[in-house]
Amino acid sequence: MILKYKPKRTGPSEYFKKYLASLSGYYGLLLFVSLLTGCSDPAIQKLEGAAQGTTYHISYWSELSVNNKDIEASIISEFNFIDKTLSNYRPDSVIEIFNSVENTESQEVGKEIVALVRVAQVVHQASKGCYDLTIKPLFELWGFRGDKLTIPDDTAIIKALSQIGMGKLEIVDETHLGKNQSNLKVDLSSIAQGYSVGRISDILEKNGINNYLVEIGGELKTRGHKPDSKVWRIAVERPLPGEQVMQKIISMPEELPLSIMTSGTYRHYFDDKGHRYSHILDARTGRPVSHDLVSVTVIHENPTIADAWSTALLCLGSKDGIAVANVEKIAALFIVQQDKELIEFRSDPLSTLDILTIH
């Protein structure tokens, strides 16, 4: 049986456009497929549905007796908490309330958001400013929050750039953030889904479950193996518009938890007068990236870190991205499109990673 992990989609249609808009600055929506041979085995518990404006699929099993109803209730509760905390498409979320308050006073946002900002600060610096959580004004300027492209002039871009900058976002303490510029706004869409994968995985592990696959909107984490002792196998989509064909199959290791996060330029874009505008915006220039790197897959034990890095490396392009990945010891698969040909490159850490098989 093949269980297709669909691109990040919403449940209610009224949220779909809003959620895609909130993702549009960063996420490449890639199709992940879990090859669950023997998935009809009743020992595998499956949970799936809509959450956070997208879909989720969770498969797990345990040799010990567990309360599946309690686990499902805990997962749903966690999804609701994360949505209320991190979602940029909800005006009543903690992060959007923070964005709406235009002053430089300290605001309580909770330990979850502060922790994400800490991760983002590291990736921002290592990516030479290409990755930036405060890029929200640029999303809106280019129209990627809606369904119509607006190509801004240089003056408008310069104005938007004056409103962003990770250096203007201050961590006050473990639960408070402050703005050094009152109109600063934070968008967590490039990191929140990886964080959510990690939180749901934690719930399973706290319930004694050491064999699972958690997928949310195409981002995923696995641990252990299937009941028949076969490994979890994940297929990464061929990164071309209109295609849903497997590019690579990754056999996940049993020895440790591992996450796979992918960003790409080929899902969200606008075509205008023969020119394609990617939804991946470079925070340094205020413009969509124009290089030939179409997909980056990051493999890391921490799904939050993997999520942020997949976006940052895609923003940098293949040459700079590979160089940074090597320095930061990030295992990453880069796919470049030259004409109709797809060319793959691997960072050094991925090339030396012998705990999984990519074929």
N, C-alpha and C positions, 0 to 999 in steps of 0.2 A: 504493500500500500504506500502511496506517496501522499504526504500531507503538504499542501502548498502553503507556504507562508507568504501572504499577500503583502503588497506595498502598504505603507501606512495609510489606512483609511479610517473614516469615521463611522460611527453607527448612525445616529440621527443626521439626516442630510443638512439640517440647518447649521450643524456644527462643522460640516465637512470643509466648506470654503474657509471658514474662520481658522480651522486647525491647519489646513494647508498653508494658509497665509502665515500662521505663526511659525511654521517649519521652513518657510520659503527662503530664509536667509542662509540656511545651512544644510538641511538634510538632502542627500541624494536618496531617492526612494528606490531601494533595490529589493528584488524578490529573493527571499530565502526559502529553500525547500529542505525540509527534514525528511530524510529517507528512512522511514520507520518500518523496516522489514519486520514482520511479525507484530505490527501495531494492533492487530486484533486481539492480542493476548490480553485477557481480562485483568491481568496484574497491573497493566498500565492504566493509570487514572488520567483522564483528560479534562481540562477546563479550557473553555474558549468563550469569547464574547467581545463586546465593545467596551473600551475604557479610554479615557484621556483623548477622545477624538479619533481613536484608531482601533485596531483589533489586537487581541492577544490570544496565544495558544500556549498552553502549559501541559506538559506530559511528565508524569513522575510515577515511581513505584518504590515500594519498600518491602523488605523482608519481614519487618516488624509490623504489628498492627497499629494503624494510625486512624484518626478520626477525620475522614475526608470532608465531612460537612463543616467541621470546625475550620479546617484548612481553607476551604473555599470561602467561608465567611471572613476569615482573616485577610485573605487576598483581596476580596471585594472592598473591605474596609480600608485596606492600604491604598488601593487604587483611588478611592474617594479622597483620602487624605492628601495624596500626592497631587491629584488634580486641583484640589482647593488651594494647594500651596504653590505649585510651580507653573500652572497653565497660563500662558499669555493670552489665550483667547477668551478667558473668563475675567470680566471686569472686577469680580469679587474675590479673585485669588490673592494670596498674600503678595506675590510679586507684582501684580498689576496695581494693587493698592499702594505699594512702595513707589511704583512708577508715577502714579497720579499725584502724589504729594510733592509739589515742586518747592522744596526748601532744602537747606543743607544741614538740617538737624538729624541727629541719630534716630533711626527707626528700627523697631524690633521686627525681624523677619523670620526668626527661628534658626536653629542650628543647621537645618537641612540646606537652606539657601546659602548660608555662610560657607558651609563645606563645599558647595558647588563653586562658589566664587573663588575659593582657595585653589581648587583644581584649575579653574579657568585662568587664573593669574599666572600659574606656571606655564600653561600651554600658550598663553598670549605672549609671554616673554620669549619662550623658545621658538615660537613661530614668527618672531620679529614683528609682532603687531598685526599679523594677517588675521588671526583669530581674536575676536573681541565680542564679549557679551553685550556691550552697549551699542551695538550696531543697528538697533531697532529703527531709528529715524531714517536710515538708508533703505530699509525694507519698504517703508511707507512711501518714500520719495520715488522709488522706481516702480511702484505699483505691484510689488510682489505680494502684498497683503490682500490684493483683490484679484480680479480676473482680467485686468487690462494693463498693459505695459504703458508706462509714461517715461519717456526718455528725457531726463533733466538736463539743463544746461550747466556749464561749469560753475556759474554763480550759485545755483541751487545745491550742487554737490559740495562746494566749499562751505556753504552754510550748514549743511547736514553734518559734515565732518567736524565742524566746530562744536557740535552737540554730543559727540561720542568720545570715548577714550577710557580704557580700563584704569588708567592712572587717576581718573576722576571719581572712581568708585572706591570707597574706603571701608575696610573691615574694622569696625569699632571694637567688637569683642565677639565671643562665640555665637551670639544670637542677634547682633545688631550690625546694620550697614549704614553708611552715610554717603551723601553726595557732595563732592566738592564743586559741583555745578548743578544748580537747582533743577534744570530741565533734563538731566540725565535719565535714561530709561534702559532697563535691563531686559534682555530676551534670553530665556533659558532653553529654547527649543533645541539647541545644538548639543545639549548635555543631559537634559531631563529624561529622555527615554532610556539612555544607558543607565542612569541612576535608578529609574523605575525597575529595570530588569534586575539590578542588584538587590533592590529592596524585596522584590517578590521572591528571589532566590533565597534571601536570608530567612524569609518566613518558612520556606520548605525545610531548610537546614535546621532551624530551631525546632521543627517538629520531627526531627530525626530522619529526614529524607535526604539521602546522599546520591540518589540517581534521578536526574531530572533534565528536562530541556525547557527553558523559559524563553518565549519569544514575544516581543511587543513591537508591533509595527515594523517587523523586519529585523529588529535588533535582538540579539539572543545571547544566552549563556547556557552551557551544559556542564554537567558533572556526572561522573560514573559511567554507566552503560545501561543497555536495555536488559530486560529479564533473560533473554537468550544469550547474554554475555557479549553480544555484538555491540560495537561502539555506535554512538550517535554519529550520523553522517549528515552534513549540511552542504547544500548546493548553492552557489552564488550565481546570480543571474548575469547573463551576457549584457554588458552595459551599452545597449543601443536602443534608441526610441522605437517603440512598437514591437519589440521582441520580448518574449518570455521564454528564453532558452538558457539552459545551464552553461555557464562558462567554466566553473571549477567545482569539484566536490572535495570537501574537507572532512576527513575522518578525525573526529575529536578524540583527545586522549582520555583514558580512564583515570589517570593518576591524580589529576587536579582539576578544579573548576577552571573553565576558560570561556571567555566571551569573544564574540565576533560582531564587529560593528562596521558598517559600510556607508560611505557617502559617495554620491555621484552627481554629475551635472546633467544627465540625460532624461530625468523624470520631470523636473520643474524648470521650464524655460519658456521664453517668448521668442517667436520669429517675427521679425519686422524688416520689410524691404530687403529680404535676402540675407539678413544678419541674425544670428541666434544669440540671445542674451540669456546667459545662465543665471539661475537664482543664487549661485554662490557669489557673494559679494566680498571683495577685498577691503577690509576696514582701513587699509592704508591709503587707498586710492578713491574709495567711495564708488567703485564701478564693479560690474560683474567680471569675474575672471575670464580671460580670453585664451588661455593655454589649451593644449590638446590632451590634458589629463582628464579622463572621464569617470574614473572610479578609483577609490582607495578603500581597501579592506584592512582593518586593524585587528590584530589578535592579541588579547591581553587578559590577564586574570581579573582585572578590575574593569567592569563594564562602563563605569562613569568615565574613567580615564580613556578607555578605548573610544568612546563616543566622541569626546572632545577632540582627540587626536585625528580621528578619521576626517573630521571637518577641516581641521587646521592643515593637515597634509594635502588635502584636496585643494584648499585655497592657495597653497604655496606653489603647486605645480610639480611636475615629476622631478626635475633637476634639484630644486631647492628642497622639495619634500623628502626625497630620498636622503639627501645630505643631513637634514635635520633628524629624520628617523634614525639614521645611523648614530648620530651623536647622542640622541636621547634614548637609544636602545629600544626603539619601538618596532615590533614585528609588523610589517605592512606589505600588502600586495598592491602595486600600482598598475593600472591599465590605461594605456595611452592609445588614442585613436589617430591614425595617420591615413587620410583618405578613408577607405573602407576596411583597413587592416587594424586589428587590435594587437598591441604589443604589450607584453607583461614585463614588469620589473619587480624585483624583490629587494627589500632592505636587507642589510647584512644580518640583523637579528632574526629575520624570518628565514633566511637561507640556512642559518645554523640551528634553527628550532627543530629538534628531532623528536618532539613529543607528539607530533601530529603529521598526517599525510595529506598532501594537496595534490590532486591529480585531475 
